[in-house]
Amino acid sequence: MSKARLEAFSDGIFAIIITIMVLDIHIPANGHWTALLAPNFYHPVLAYCISFLLVTSFWISHHSMLLPLKKVDRTILWVNILALFPISLIPLATDWFGEFPSAIAPSIIYGIIYMATILALYLLSHIITKRISDIDIQKHMYKTNHVRLYFLLFGALGIAGSFFLPYLIGLVILIITITWLAWTIWIAKPD
């Protein structure tokens, strides 16, 4: 399969995910400015903002790791599909967490699905790195994957903390995502 087809398929999935998430936000109950401050409006909007950053950071990472590939084999194809699975669950988790940010179950599920996206991206990057011949790019990708392991640890702590403070997972996911974006933009540059 050509790399372009894999990228087009994946890009379509990302676009659909973002569209589904925004469609899950219901308009305020009335036309007053105060309606924007109602928890049943701003909680889903905040959850959407966090998940939007998550999905776009995943898309950027996905694009970056596919860039050095010349061709796509069946293993990469299937691991890519596996990597897209947890990200496709983000709209469900976002909607549930946005509706019930102080409930334990939605918070834990949101965290678990987020952790699954990091793990899936780690696996995809690991498989792709083995197929790249440029040593500098390999080193960069291994270093980047090492950072993902720290995020998994931090996320696991966030999930554990969410048993006591359910909304904590939203903050942890936001911190991880912003840190990841900062890492990819300013810190991690291939040598």
CORWO-V205562 format. One record per backbone hydrogen bond with DSSP energy under -0.5 kcal/mol. CO is the residue of the C=O (numbers start at 1). NH is the residue of the N-H. Records with the same first field share a line. If there is no record, write none. Layout:
BEGIN
CO=NH  NH
END
This chain:
BEGIN
1=72
2=6
3=7
4=8
5=9
6=10
7=11
8=12
9=13
10=14
11=15
12=16
13=17
14=18
15=19
16=20
17=21
18=22
19=23
20=24
21=24
22=25
24=26
32=35
33=36
34=37
35=38
38=41  42
39=43
41=45
42=46
43=47
44=48
45=49
46=50
47=51
48=52
49=53
50=54
51=55
52=56
53=57
54=58
55=59
56=60
57=61
58=62
59=63
60=64
61=65
62=66
63=67
64=68
66=69
73=77
74=78
75=79
76=80
77=81
78=82
79=83
80=84
81=85
82=86
83=87
84=88
85=89
86=89
87=90
89=93
90=94
91=95
92=96
93=97
94=98
95=99
96=100
100=103
103=107
104=108
105=109
106=110
107=111
108=112
109=113
110=114
111=115
112=116
113=117
114=118
115=119
116=120
117=121
118=122
119=123
120=124
121=125
122=126
123=127
124=128
125=129
126=130
128=131
129=132
133=135
134=138
135=139
136=140
137=141
138=142
139=143
140=144
141=145
142=146
143=147
144=148
145=149
146=150
147=151
148=152
149=153
150=154
151=155
152=156
153=157
154=158
155=159
156=160
157=161
158=162
159=163
160=163
161=164  165
165=168
166=169
167=170  171
168=172
169=173
170=174
171=175
172=176
173=177
174=178
175=179
176=180
177=181
178=182
179=183
180=184
181=185
182=186  187
183=188
187=189
END
